[in-house]
Amino acid sequence: MVNDTKHIVEQLRRPDLSVLGNSIRSLSPSQWQAHMLFSGAPDTELKRLTGAFPATFRQDKTTHPLFVLAAHGSGNLVCPCSSQGHPRQQRFIRKSCRLEMTAQATDKDSFLIERYVFTLPLDAQLCGNLTFRGRVPPACLVDERTTG
């Protein structure tokens, strides 16, 4: 019975957004799903929420993308992304990845900065600044990290 209820709640939370395609620009945090990608997270907010994010504060680059690691009922587990990174040390979203739901393509490799993971509350003001890009297919999430 508990599993049935959990499944129903999950289905309500995960409508088929692909029917809207590129018309989706913003998305309520309660509708977020794992592996969704958003752009436009202000560096100053990322620094405030993580306590240590090394915001660039450059005039021409004041935001970073956000990647949803997991969606939860109380908030979404997210991490910032950056075009700067190391493939052997970080997972990354491959350049030219065709994102699900929107068919947009990524313009560069985007490294997940998982040392700055945080839970974004469902009512966070930050969400109003974000633009939905699409959901990253598993084949585009590259992990070349080495152990040891």
CNS distance restraints for C-alpha pairs under 8 A (distance, minus, plus):
assign (resid   1 and name CA) (resid   5 and name CA) 6.35 0.50 0.50
assign (resid   2 and name CA) (resid   6 and name CA) 6.14 0.50 0.50
assign (resid   3 and name CA) (resid   7 and name CA) 6.06 0.50 0.50
assign (resid   4 and name CA) (resid   8 and name CA) 6.27 0.50 0.50
assign (resid   5 and name CA) (resid   9 and name CA) 6.20 0.50 0.50
assign (resid   6 and name CA) (resid  10 and name CA) 6.11 0.50 0.50
assign (resid   7 and name CA) (resid  11 and name CA) 6.19 0.50 0.50
assign (resid   8 and name CA) (resid  12 and name CA) 6.27 0.50 0.50
assign (resid   9 and name CA) (resid  13 and name CA) 6.18 0.50 0.50
assign (resid  10 and name CA) (resid  14 and name CA) 6.08 0.50 0.50
assign (resid  11 and name CA) (resid  15 and name CA) 6.49 0.50 0.50
assign (resid  13 and name CA) (resid  30 and name CA) 6.88 0.50 0.50
assign (resid  13 and name CA) (resid  31 and name CA) 5.59 0.50 0.50
assign (resid  14 and name CA) (resid  31 and name CA) 6.35 0.50 0.50
assign (resid  14 and name CA) (resid  32 and name CA) 7.86 0.50 0.50
assign (resid  14 and name CA) (resid  33 and name CA) 7.16 0.50 0.50
assign (resid  15 and name CA) (resid  31 and name CA) 7.92 0.50 0.50
assign (resid  17 and name CA) (resid  21 and name CA) 7.05 0.50 0.50
assign (resid  17 and name CA) (resid 101 and name CA) 6.28 0.50 0.50
assign (resid  18 and name CA) (resid 100 and name CA) 7.34 0.50 0.50
assign (resid  18 and name CA) (resid 101 and name CA) 4.04 0.50 0.50
assign (resid  18 and name CA) (resid 102 and name CA) 6.78 0.50 0.50
assign (resid  19 and name CA) (resid 101 and name CA) 7.50 0.50 0.50
assign (resid  20 and name CA) (resid  24 and name CA) 6.25 0.50 0.50
assign (resid  20 and name CA) (resid 101 and name CA) 7.57 0.50 0.50
assign (resid  20 and name CA) (resid 102 and name CA) 7.94 0.50 0.50
assign (resid  21 and name CA) (resid 101 and name CA) 5.26 0.50 0.50
assign (resid  21 and name CA) (resid 102 and name CA) 4.42 0.50 0.50
assign (resid  21 and name CA) (resid 103 and name CA) 7.35 0.50 0.50
assign (resid  22 and name CA) (resid 101 and name CA) 7.52 0.50 0.50
assign (resid  22 and name CA) (resid 102 and name CA) 4.67 0.50 0.50
assign (resid  22 and name CA) (resid 103 and name CA) 7.37 0.50 0.50
assign (resid  22 and name CA) (resid 104 and name CA) 7.77 0.50 0.50
assign (resid  23 and name CA) (resid 102 and name CA) 7.96 0.50 0.50
assign (resid  24 and name CA) (resid 102 and name CA) 7.68 0.50 0.50
assign (resid  24 and name CA) (resid 132 and name CA) 6.73 0.50 0.50
assign (resid  25 and name CA) (resid 131 and name CA) 5.34 0.50 0.50
assign (resid  25 and name CA) (resid 132 and name CA) 5.19 0.50 0.50
assign (resid  25 and name CA) (resid 133 and name CA) 7.57 0.50 0.50
assign (resid  26 and name CA) (resid 128 and name CA) 7.62 0.50 0.50
assign (resid  26 and name CA) (resid 130 and name CA) 6.70 0.50 0.50
assign (resid  26 and name CA) (resid 131 and name CA) 5.37 0.50 0.50
assign (resid  26 and name CA) (resid 132 and name CA) 5.44 0.50 0.50
assign (resid  27 and name CA) (resid  31 and name CA) 6.60 0.50 0.50
assign (resid  27 and name CA) (resid  32 and name CA) 7.14 0.50 0.50
assign (resid  27 and name CA) (resid 131 and name CA) 7.99 0.50 0.50
assign (resid  27 and name CA) (resid 132 and name CA) 6.65 0.50 0.50
assign (resid  28 and name CA) (resid  32 and name CA) 6.95 0.50 0.50
assign (resid  28 and name CA) (resid 122 and name CA) 8.00 0.50 0.50
assign (resid  28 and name CA) (resid 127 and name CA) 7.78 0.50 0.50
assign (resid  29 and name CA) (resid  75 and name CA) 7.78 0.50 0.50
assign (resid  29 and name CA) (resid  76 and name CA) 7.51 0.50 0.50
assign (resid  29 and name CA) (resid 122 and name CA) 5.23 0.50 0.50
assign (resid  29 and name CA) (resid 123 and name CA) 7.47 0.50 0.50
assign (resid  29 and name CA) (resid 127 and name CA) 7.14 0.50 0.50
assign (resid  30 and name CA) (resid  73 and name CA) 7.44 0.50 0.50
assign (resid  30 and name CA) (resid  75 and name CA) 7.91 0.50 0.50
assign (resid  30 and name CA) (resid 122 and name CA) 6.12 0.50 0.50
assign (resid  32 and name CA) (resid  36 and name CA) 6.88 0.50 0.50
assign (resid  32 and name CA) (resid  68 and name CA) 7.70 0.50 0.50
assign (resid  32 and name CA) (resid  71 and name CA) 6.35 0.50 0.50
assign (resid  32 and name CA) (resid  76 and name CA) 7.57 0.50 0.50
assign (resid  33 and name CA) (resid  68 and name CA) 6.92 0.50 0.50
assign (resid  33 and name CA) (resid  70 and name CA) 6.89 0.50 0.50
assign (resid  33 and name CA) (resid  71 and name CA) 5.41 0.50 0.50
assign (resid  33 and name CA) (resid 135 and name CA) 7.98 0.50 0.50
assign (resid  34 and name CA) (resid  68 and name CA) 5.16 0.50 0.50
assign (resid  34 and name CA) (resid  69 and name CA) 5.34 0.50 0.50
assign (resid  34 and name CA) (resid  70 and name CA) 4.64 0.50 0.50
assign (resid  34 and name CA) (resid  71 and name CA) 5.61 0.50 0.50
assign (resid  34 and name CA) (resid 135 and name CA) 7.86 0.50 0.50
assign (resid  35 and name CA) (resid  67 and name CA) 6.26 0.50 0.50
assign (resid  35 and name CA) (resid  68 and name CA) 5.07 0.50 0.50
assign (resid  35 and name CA) (resid  69 and name CA) 5.89 0.50 0.50
assign (resid  35 and name CA) (resid  70 and name CA) 7.42 0.50 0.50
assign (resid  35 and name CA) (resid 135 and name CA) 5.42 0.50 0.50
assign (resid  35 and name CA) (resid 136 and name CA) 5.33 0.50 0.50
assign (resid  35 and name CA) (resid 137 and name CA) 7.55 0.50 0.50
assign (resid  36 and name CA) (resid  67 and name CA) 5.94 0.50 0.50
assign (resid  36 and name CA) (resid  68 and name CA) 5.32 0.50 0.50
assign (resid  36 and name CA) (resid 132 and name CA) 7.81 0.50 0.50
assign (resid  36 and name CA) (resid 133 and name CA) 7.58 0.50 0.50
assign (resid  36 and name CA) (resid 134 and name CA) 5.70 0.50 0.50
assign (resid  36 and name CA) (resid 135 and name CA) 4.04 0.50 0.50
assign (resid  36 and name CA) (resid 136 and name CA) 6.05 0.50 0.50
assign (resid  37 and name CA) (resid  65 and name CA) 6.99 0.50 0.50
assign (resid  37 and name CA) (resid  66 and name CA) 5.86 0.50 0.50
assign (resid  37 and name CA) (resid  67 and name CA) 4.76 0.50 0.50
assign (resid  37 and name CA) (resid  68 and name CA) 6.53 0.50 0.50
assign (resid  37 and name CA) (resid 132 and name CA) 6.39 0.50 0.50
assign (resid  37 and name CA) (resid 133 and name CA) 5.51 0.50 0.50
assign (resid  37 and name CA) (resid 134 and name CA) 5.61 0.50 0.50
assign (resid  37 and name CA) (resid 135 and name CA) 5.85 0.50 0.50
assign (resid  37 and name CA) (resid 136 and name CA) 6.82 0.50 0.50
assign (resid  38 and name CA) (resid  65 and name CA) 5.48 0.50 0.50
assign (resid  38 and name CA) (resid  66 and name CA) 5.14 0.50 0.50
assign (resid  38 and name CA) (resid  67 and name CA) 6.52 0.50 0.50
assign (resid  38 and name CA) (resid 130 and name CA) 5.90 0.50 0.50
assign (resid  38 and name CA) (resid 131 and name CA) 5.32 0.50 0.50
assign (resid  38 and name CA) (resid 132 and name CA) 4.58 0.50 0.50
assign (resid  38 and name CA) (resid 133 and name CA) 5.32 0.50 0.50
assign (resid  38 and name CA) (resid 134 and name CA) 7.38 0.50 0.50
assign (resid  39 and name CA) (resid  63 and name CA) 7.60 0.50 0.50
assign (resid  39 and name CA) (resid  64 and name CA) 6.28 0.50 0.50
assign (resid  39 and name CA) (resid  65 and name CA) 4.09 0.50 0.50
assign (resid  39 and name CA) (resid  66 and name CA) 6.17 0.50 0.50
assign (resid  39 and name CA) (resid 130 and name CA) 5.52 0.50 0.50
assign (resid  39 and name CA) (resid 131 and name CA) 5.19 0.50 0.50
assign (resid  39 and name CA) (resid 132 and name CA) 6.67 0.50 0.50
assign (resid  39 and name CA) (resid 133 and name CA) 6.90 0.50 0.50
assign (resid  40 and name CA) (resid  63 and name CA) 5.18 0.50 0.50
assign (resid  40 and name CA) (resid  64 and name CA) 5.84 0.50 0.50
assign (resid  40 and name CA) (resid  65 and name CA) 5.94 0.50 0.50
assign (resid  40 and name CA) (resid  66 and name CA) 7.97 0.50 0.50
assign (resid  40 and name CA) (resid 129 and name CA) 5.96 0.50 0.50
assign (resid  40 and name CA) (resid 130 and name CA) 4.87 0.50 0.50
assign (resid  40 and name CA) (resid 131 and name CA) 6.26 0.50 0.50
assign (resid  41 and name CA) (resid  45 and name CA) 7.18 0.50 0.50
assign (resid  41 and name CA) (resid  46 and name CA) 6.96 0.50 0.50
assign (resid  41 and name CA) (resid  63 and name CA) 5.06 0.50 0.50
assign (resid  41 and name CA) (resid  64 and name CA) 5.27 0.50 0.50
assign (resid  41 and name CA) (resid  65 and name CA) 6.00 0.50 0.50
assign (resid  41 and name CA) (resid  66 and name CA) 6.70 0.50 0.50
assign (resid  41 and name CA) (resid 126 and name CA) 6.87 0.50 0.50
assign (resid  41 and name CA) (resid 129 and name CA) 6.44 0.50 0.50
assign (resid  41 and name CA) (resid 130 and name CA) 5.96 0.50 0.50
assign (resid  42 and name CA) (resid  46 and name CA) 6.36 0.50 0.50
assign (resid  42 and name CA) (resid  62 and name CA) 5.97 0.50 0.50
assign (resid  42 and name CA) (resid  63 and name CA) 4.31 0.50 0.50
assign (resid  42 and name CA) (resid  64 and name CA) 6.60 0.50 0.50
assign (resid  42 and name CA) (resid 126 and name CA) 7.88 0.50 0.50
assign (resid  42 and name CA) (resid 129 and name CA) 7.75 0.50 0.50
assign (resid  43 and name CA) (resid  47 and name CA) 6.13 0.50 0.50
assign (resid  43 and name CA) (resid  53 and name CA) 7.81 0.50 0.50
assign (resid  43 and name CA) (resid  55 and name CA) 4.98 0.50 0.50
assign (resid  43 and name CA) (resid  56 and name CA) 7.13 0.50 0.50
assign (resid  43 and name CA) (resid  57 and name CA) 7.13 0.50 0.50
assign (resid  43 and name CA) (resid  62 and name CA) 5.63 0.50 0.50
assign (resid  43 and name CA) (resid  63 and name CA) 5.08 0.50 0.50
assign (resid  43 and name CA) (resid  64 and name CA) 6.60 0.50 0.50
assign (resid  44 and name CA) (resid  48 and name CA) 6.28 0.50 0.50
assign (resid  44 and name CA) (resid  55 and name CA) 6.60 0.50 0.50
assign (resid  44 and name CA) (resid  57 and name CA) 7.97 0.50 0.50
assign (resid  45 and name CA) (resid  49 and name CA) 6.03 0.50 0.50
assign (resid  45 and name CA) (resid 126 and name CA) 7.16 0.50 0.50
assign (resid  46 and name CA) (resid  50 and name CA) 5.93 0.50 0.50
assign (resid  46 and name CA) (resid  51 and name CA) 7.94 0.50 0.50
assign (resid  46 and name CA) (resid  53 and name CA) 6.10 0.50 0.50
assign (resid  46 and name CA) (resid  55 and name CA) 7.53 0.50 0.50
assign (resid  46 and name CA) (resid  80 and name CA) 7.72 0.50 0.50
assign (resid  47 and name CA) (resid  51 and name CA) 5.41 0.50 0.50
assign (resid  47 and name CA) (resid  52 and name CA) 5.49 0.50 0.50
assign (resid  47 and name CA) (resid  53 and name CA) 4.44 0.50 0.50
assign (resid  47 and name CA) (resid  54 and name CA) 6.77 0.50 0.50
assign (resid  47 and name CA) (resid  55 and name CA) 6.36 0.50 0.50
assign (resid  48 and name CA) (resid  52 and name CA) 7.54 0.50 0.50
assign (resid  48 and name CA) (resid  53 and name CA) 7.88 0.50 0.50
assign (resid  49 and name CA) (resid 118 and name CA) 7.24 0.50 0.50
assign (resid  50 and name CA) (resid 116 and name CA) 5.93 0.50 0.50
assign (resid  50 and name CA) (resid 117 and name CA) 7.28 0.50 0.50
assign (resid  50 and name CA) (resid 118 and name CA) 6.35 0.50 0.50
assign (resid  52 and name CA) (resid 116 and name CA) 7.63 0.50 0.50
assign (resid  53 and name CA) (resid 116 and name CA) 6.59 0.50 0.50
assign (resid  55 and name CA) (resid  62 and name CA) 7.77 0.50 0.50
assign (resid  56 and name CA) (resid  61 and name CA) 7.30 0.50 0.50
assign (resid  56 and name CA) (resid  62 and name CA) 6.84 0.50 0.50
assign (resid  57 and name CA) (resid  61 and name CA) 7.09 0.50 0.50
assign (resid  57 and name CA) (resid  62 and name CA) 5.73 0.50 0.50
assign (resid  58 and name CA) (resid  62 and name CA) 6.09 0.50 0.50
assign (resid  64 and name CA) (resid  80 and name CA) 6.35 0.50 0.50
assign (resid  64 and name CA) (resid  81 and name CA) 6.18 0.50 0.50
assign (resid  64 and name CA) (resid  82 and name CA) 6.55 0.50 0.50
assign (resid  65 and name CA) (resid  80 and name CA) 5.72 0.50 0.50
assign (resid  65 and name CA) (resid  81 and name CA) 5.23 0.50 0.50
assign (resid  65 and name CA) (resid  82 and name CA) 7.18 0.50 0.50
assign (resid  66 and name CA) (resid  78 and name CA) 6.46 0.50 0.50
assign (resid  66 and name CA) (resid  79 and name CA) 5.68 0.50 0.50
assign (resid  66 and name CA) (resid  80 and name CA) 4.50 0.50 0.50
assign (resid  66 and name CA) (resid  81 and name CA) 5.89 0.50 0.50
assign (resid  67 and name CA) (resid  78 and name CA) 5.49 0.50 0.50
assign (resid  67 and name CA) (resid  79 and name CA) 5.47 0.50 0.50
assign (resid  67 and name CA) (resid  80 and name CA) 6.22 0.50 0.50
assign (resid  67 and name CA) (resid  81 and name CA) 6.82 0.50 0.50
assign (resid  67 and name CA) (resid 112 and name CA) 7.37 0.50 0.50
assign (resid  68 and name CA) (resid  76 and name CA) 6.75 0.50 0.50
assign (resid  68 and name CA) (resid  77 and name CA) 6.01 0.50 0.50
assign (resid  68 and name CA) (resid  78 and name CA) 4.45 0.50 0.50
assign (resid  68 and name CA) (resid  79 and name CA) 6.75 0.50 0.50
assign (resid  69 and name CA) (resid  76 and name CA) 7.67 0.50 0.50
assign (resid  69 and name CA) (resid  77 and name CA) 5.45 0.50 0.50
assign (resid  69 and name CA) (resid  78 and name CA) 5.27 0.50 0.50
assign (resid  69 and name CA) (resid  79 and name CA) 7.15 0.50 0.50
assign (resid  70 and name CA) (resid  76 and name CA) 5.97 0.50 0.50
assign (resid  70 and name CA) (resid  77 and name CA) 5.09 0.50 0.50
assign (resid  70 and name CA) (resid  78 and name CA) 7.07 0.50 0.50
assign (resid  71 and name CA) (resid  75 and name CA) 6.76 0.50 0.50
assign (resid  71 and name CA) (resid  76 and name CA) 4.54 0.50 0.50
assign (resid  71 and name CA) (resid  77 and name CA) 6.24 0.50 0.50
assign (resid  72 and name CA) (resid  76 and name CA) 5.38 0.50 0.50
assign (resid  72 and name CA) (resid  77 and name CA) 7.44 0.50 0.50
assign (resid  74 and name CA) (resid 121 and name CA) 6.52 0.50 0.50
assign (resid  74 and name CA) (resid 122 and name CA) 6.61 0.50 0.50
assign (resid  75 and name CA) (resid 119 and name CA) 5.87 0.50 0.50
assign (resid  75 and name CA) (resid 120 and name CA) 5.34 0.50 0.50
assign (resid  75 and name CA) (resid 121 and name CA) 4.27 0.50 0.50
assign (resid  75 and name CA) (resid 122 and name CA) 4.98 0.50 0.50
assign (resid  76 and name CA) (resid 119 and name CA) 5.35 0.50 0.50
assign (resid  76 and name CA) (resid 120 and name CA) 5.19 0.50 0.50
assign (resid  76 and name CA) (resid 121 and name CA) 6.56 0.50 0.50
assign (resid  76 and name CA) (resid 122 and name CA) 7.13 0.50 0.50
assign (resid  77 and name CA) (resid 117 and name CA) 6.87 0.50 0.50
assign (resid  77 and name CA) (resid 118 and name CA) 5.73 0.50 0.50
assign (resid  77 and name CA) (resid 119 and name CA) 4.41 0.50 0.50
assign (resid  77 and name CA) (resid 120 and name CA) 6.30 0.50 0.50
assign (resid  78 and name CA) (resid 117 and name CA) 5.67 0.50 0.50
assign (resid  78 and name CA) (resid 118 and name CA) 5.68 0.50 0.50
assign (resid  78 and name CA) (resid 119 and name CA) 6.15 0.50 0.50
assign (resid  78 and name CA) (resid 120 and name CA) 6.80 0.50 0.50
assign (resid  79 and name CA) (resid 112 and name CA) 6.63 0.50 0.50
assign (resid  79 and name CA) (resid 113 and name CA) 6.03 0.50 0.50
assign (resid  79 and name CA) (resid 114 and name CA) 5.70 0.50 0.50
assign (resid  79 and name CA) (resid 116 and name CA) 5.96 0.50 0.50
assign (resid  79 and name CA) (resid 117 and name CA) 4.54 0.50 0.50
assign (resid  79 and name CA) (resid 118 and name CA) 6.44 0.50 0.50
assign (resid  80 and name CA) (resid 112 and name CA) 6.30 0.50 0.50
assign (resid  80 and name CA) (resid 113 and name CA) 5.55 0.50 0.50
assign (resid  80 and name CA) (resid 114 and name CA) 7.45 0.50 0.50
assign (resid  80 and name CA) (resid 116 and name CA) 7.05 0.50 0.50
assign (resid  80 and name CA) (resid 117 and name CA) 7.52 0.50 0.50
assign (resid  81 and name CA) (resid 110 and name CA) 5.85 0.50 0.50
assign (resid  81 and name CA) (resid 111 and name CA) 5.24 0.50 0.50
assign (resid  81 and name CA) (resid 112 and name CA) 4.59 0.50 0.50
assign (resid  81 and name CA) (resid 113 and name CA) 5.45 0.50 0.50
assign (resid  82 and name CA) (resid 110 and name CA) 5.35 0.50 0.50
assign (resid  82 and name CA) (resid 111 and name CA) 5.15 0.50 0.50
assign (resid  82 and name CA) (resid 112 and name CA) 6.74 0.50 0.50
assign (resid  82 and name CA) (resid 113 and name CA) 7.05 0.50 0.50
assign (resid  83 and name CA) (resid 108 and name CA) 6.83 0.50 0.50
assign (resid  83 and name CA) (resid 109 and name CA) 5.94 0.50 0.50
assign (resid  83 and name CA) (resid 110 and name CA) 4.78 0.50 0.50
assign (resid  83 and name CA) (resid 111 and name CA) 5.98 0.50 0.50
assign (resid  84 and name CA) (resid 110 and name CA) 7.50 0.50 0.50
assign (resid  84 and name CA) (resid 111 and name CA) 6.73 0.50 0.50
assign (resid  85 and name CA) (resid  89 and name CA) 7.91 0.50 0.50
assign (resid  85 and name CA) (resid  90 and name CA) 6.96 0.50 0.50
assign (resid  85 and name CA) (resid 111 and name CA) 5.69 0.50 0.50
assign (resid  86 and name CA) (resid  90 and name CA) 5.88 0.50 0.50
assign (resid  86 and name CA) (resid 111 and name CA) 7.69 0.50 0.50
assign (resid  87 and name CA) (resid  91 and name CA) 6.59 0.50 0.50
assign (resid  87 and name CA) (resid  92 and name CA) 7.02 0.50 0.50
assign (resid  87 and name CA) (resid 111 and name CA) 7.86 0.50 0.50
assign (resid  87 and name CA) (resid 143 and name CA) 7.46 0.50 0.50
assign (resid  87 and name CA) (resid 144 and name CA) 5.93 0.50 0.50
assign (resid  87 and name CA) (resid 145 and name CA) 6.66 0.50 0.50
assign (resid  88 and name CA) (resid 143 and name CA) 7.87 0.50 0.50
assign (resid  88 and name CA) (resid 144 and name CA) 5.21 0.50 0.50
assign (resid  88 and name CA) (resid 145 and name CA) 4.22 0.50 0.50
assign (resid  88 and name CA) (resid 146 and name CA) 6.00 0.50 0.50
assign (resid  89 and name CA) (resid 144 and name CA) 7.45 0.50 0.50
assign (resid  89 and name CA) (resid 145 and name CA) 4.98 0.50 0.50
assign (resid  89 and name CA) (resid 146 and name CA) 7.11 0.50 0.50
assign (resid  90 and name CA) (resid 111 and name CA) 6.38 0.50 0.50
assign (resid  90 and name CA) (resid 112 and name CA) 6.41 0.50 0.50
assign (resid  90 and name CA) (resid 113 and name CA) 7.29 0.50 0.50
assign (resid  90 and name CA) (resid 114 and name CA) 7.88 0.50 0.50
assign (resid  90 and name CA) (resid 143 and name CA) 7.01 0.50 0.50
assign (resid  90 and name CA) (resid 144 and name CA) 7.54 0.50 0.50
assign (resid  90 and name CA) (resid 145 and name CA) 6.23 0.50 0.50
assign (resid  91 and name CA) (resid 111 and name CA) 6.04 0.50 0.50
assign (resid  91 and name CA) (resid 112 and name CA) 5.75 0.50 0.50
assign (resid  91 and name CA) (resid 141 and name CA) 6.88 0.50 0.50
assign (resid  91 and name CA) (resid 142 and name CA) 5.59 0.50 0.50
assign (resid  91 and name CA) (resid 143 and name CA) 4.64 0.50 0.50
assign (resid  91 and name CA) (resid 144 and name CA) 6.92 0.50 0.50
assign (resid  91 and name CA) (resid 145 and name CA) 7.12 0.50 0.50
assign (resid  92 and name CA) (resid 109 and name CA) 6.49 0.50 0.50
assign (resid  92 and name CA) (resid 110 and name CA) 5.36 0.50 0.50
assign (resid  92 and name CA) (resid 111 and name CA) 4.13 0.50 0.50
assign (resid  92 and name CA) (resid 112 and name CA) 5.55 0.50 0.50
assign (resid  92 and name CA) (resid 141 and name CA) 5.76 0.50 0.50
assign (resid  92 and name CA) (resid 142 and name CA) 5.29 0.50 0.50
assign (resid  92 and name CA) (resid 143 and name CA) 6.76 0.50 0.50
assign (resid  93 and name CA) (resid  97 and name CA) 7.31 0.50 0.50
assign (resid  93 and name CA) (resid 109 and name CA) 5.61 0.50 0.50
assign (resid  93 and name CA) (resid 110 and name CA) 5.04 0.50 0.50
assign (resid  93 and name CA) (resid 111 and name CA) 6.36 0.50 0.50
assign (resid  93 and name CA) (resid 112 and name CA) 7.70 0.50 0.50
assign (resid  93 and name CA) (resid 136 and name CA) 7.55 0.50 0.50
assign (resid  93 and name CA) (resid 140 and name CA) 5.56 0.50 0.50
assign (resid  93 and name CA) (resid 141 and name CA) 4.75 0.50 0.50
assign (resid  93 and name CA) (resid 142 and name CA) 6.12 0.50 0.50
assign (resid  94 and name CA) (resid 106 and name CA) 7.50 0.50 0.50
assign (resid  94 and name CA) (resid 108 and name CA) 7.06 0.50 0.50
assign (resid  94 and name CA) (resid 109 and name CA) 4.85 0.50 0.50
assign (resid  94 and name CA) (resid 110 and name CA) 6.78 0.50 0.50
assign (resid  94 and name CA) (resid 140 and name CA) 5.31 0.50 0.50
assign (resid  94 and name CA) (resid 141 and name CA) 6.49 0.50 0.50
assign (resid  94 and name CA) (resid 142 and name CA) 6.63 0.50 0.50
assign (resid  95 and name CA) (resid 105 and name CA) 7.80 0.50 0.50
assign (resid  95 and name CA) (resid 106 and name CA) 5.39 0.50 0.50
assign (resid  95 and name CA) (resid 107 and name CA) 5.63 0.50 0.50
assign (resid  95 and name CA) (resid 108 and name CA) 4.27 0.50 0.50
assign (resid  95 and name CA) (resid 109 and name CA) 4.40 0.50 0.50
assign (resid  95 and name CA) (resid 110 and name CA) 7.35 0.50 0.50
assign (resid  96 and name CA) (resid 105 and name CA) 5.15 0.50 0.50
assign (resid  96 and name CA) (resid 106 and name CA) 4.83 0.50 0.50
assign (resid  96 and name CA) (resid 107 and name CA) 5.76 0.50 0.50
assign (resid  96 and name CA) (resid 108 and name CA) 6.81 0.50 0.50
assign (resid  97 and name CA) (resid 105 and name CA) 5.14 0.50 0.50
assign (resid  97 and name CA) (resid 106 and name CA) 5.27 0.50 0.50
assign (resid  97 and name CA) (resid 136 and name CA) 7.65 0.50 0.50
assign (resid  97 and name CA) (resid 140 and name CA) 5.88 0.50 0.50
assign (resid  98 and name CA) (resid 103 and name CA) 5.38 0.50 0.50
assign (resid  98 and name CA) (resid 104 and name CA) 5.63 0.50 0.50
assign (resid  98 and name CA) (resid 105 and name CA) 4.40 0.50 0.50
assign (resid  98 and name CA) (resid 106 and name CA) 6.81 0.50 0.50
assign (resid  98 and name CA) (resid 136 and name CA) 7.79 0.50 0.50
assign (resid  98 and name CA) (resid 137 and name CA) 7.98 0.50 0.50
assign (resid  99 and name CA) (resid 103 and name CA) 5.00 0.50 0.50
assign (resid  99 and name CA) (resid 104 and name CA) 5.42 0.50 0.50
assign (resid  99 and name CA) (resid 105 and name CA) 5.97 0.50 0.50
assign (resid  99 and name CA) (resid 106 and name CA) 7.55 0.50 0.50
assign (resid  99 and name CA) (resid 133 and name CA) 7.39 0.50 0.50
assign (resid  99 and name CA) (resid 134 and name CA) 5.11 0.50 0.50
assign (resid  99 and name CA) (resid 135 and name CA) 5.39 0.50 0.50
assign (resid  99 and name CA) (resid 136 and name CA) 5.23 0.50 0.50
assign (resid  99 and name CA) (resid 137 and name CA) 6.55 0.50 0.50
assign (resid 100 and name CA) (resid 104 and name CA) 7.82 0.50 0.50
assign (resid 100 and name CA) (resid 134 and name CA) 5.48 0.50 0.50
assign (resid 100 and name CA) (resid 135 and name CA) 4.87 0.50 0.50
assign (resid 100 and name CA) (resid 136 and name CA) 6.27 0.50 0.50
assign (resid 100 and name CA) (resid 137 and name CA) 6.48 0.50 0.50
assign (resid 101 and name CA) (resid 134 and name CA) 5.54 0.50 0.50
assign (resid 101 and name CA) (resid 135 and name CA) 6.47 0.50 0.50
assign (resid 102 and name CA) (resid 133 and name CA) 6.85 0.50 0.50
assign (resid 102 and name CA) (resid 134 and name CA) 5.38 0.50 0.50
assign (resid 103 and name CA) (resid 134 and name CA) 7.37 0.50 0.50
assign (resid 104 and name CA) (resid 133 and name CA) 6.82 0.50 0.50
assign (resid 104 and name CA) (resid 134 and name CA) 7.06 0.50 0.50
assign (resid 113 and name CA) (resid 117 and name CA) 7.48 0.50 0.50
assign (resid 120 and name CA) (resid 124 and name CA) 6.52 0.50 0.50
assign (resid 123 and name CA) (resid 127 and name CA) 7.84 0.50 0.50
assign (resid 125 and name CA) (resid 129 and name CA) 7.85 0.50 0.50
assign (resid 126 and name CA) (resid 130 and name CA) 7.10 0.50 0.50
assign (resid 136 and name CA) (resid 140 and name CA) 6.44 0.50 0.50
assign (resid 136 and name CA) (resid 141 and name CA) 7.00 0.50 0.50
assign (resid 137 and name CA) (resid 141 and name CA) 6.97 0.50 0.50
